[in-house]
Amino acid sequence: MAKFIQFVKADENHEGNPMYWIANKRSGDTIGQVFWYGPWHQWTCRFKEDSVWSQDCLADVREFILSL
């Protein structure tokens, strides 16, 4: 389980697949999203421009994507 972030299933889909918000556990702010990217045939992510990421949080995002 990630220490500082959580993954929340979004109400909307992207390219027919679920989309997930990446949220800061402390503030609840949305700081990114995980979504299926059809041209690459894989799960990807994008981060808000003003968010700052440690290697631990990036590893948590990677583990989440691998679990999908």
C-alpha positions in Angstrom: 0.0 0.0 0.0 1.3 3.4 -0.9 2.4 5.6 2.0 1.6 9.1 0.6 -0.7 8.6 -2.4 -3.9 6.7 -3.2 -5.5 5.6 -6.4 -9.2 6.4 -6.8 -11.3 5.0 -9.6 -12.7 7.9 -11.6 -16.4 8.1 -12.6 -15.5 8.4 -16.3 -13.7 6.0 -18.6 -10.9 6.6 -21.2 -10.9 4.6 -24.4 -13.4 2.2 -22.9 -11.2 1.5 -19.9 -11.4 2.7 -16.3 -9.4 5.7 -15.3 -7.8 6.3 -11.9 -7.0 9.6 -10.1 -3.8 9.7 -8.1 -4.5 11.7 -4.9 -2.4 12.9 -2.0 -3.5 11.0 1.1 -3.0 14.0 3.4 -4.7 16.8 1.4 -6.9 14.7 -0.9 -5.7 16.8 -3.8 -5.6 15.1 -7.2 -2.0 15.1 -8.5 -2.2 12.8 -11.5 -4.1 10.1 -13.3 -3.6 6.6 -14.6 -5.2 5.7 -17.8 -5.1 3.3 -20.8 -3.3 4.8 -23.7 -4.4 3.0 -26.9 -1.6 4.0 -29.3 1.0 2.4 -26.9 -1.3 -0.5 -25.8 -0.5 0.0 -22.2 -1.4 1.8 -19.0 0.2 5.2 -18.6 0.1 8.1 -16.3 0.3 11.9 -16.3 1.0 14.2 -13.5 -0.1 17.7 -12.7 2.5 20.3 -13.6 3.0 21.6 -10.1 3.3 18.2 -8.4 6.6 16.9 -6.9 7.4 13.2 -6.9 9.8 11.2 -4.9 11.2 7.9 -6.1 9.1 6.1 -3.6 5.9 7.6 -4.9 6.9 6.9 -8.5 7.6 3.3 -7.5 4.0 3.2 -6.0 2.6 4.4 -9.3 4.6 1.8 -11.2 3.4 -1.0 -8.9 -0.2 0.2 -9.3 0.1 0.2 -13.1 1.7 -3.3 -13.1 -1.3 -4.5 -11.0 -3.7 -3.5 -13.7 
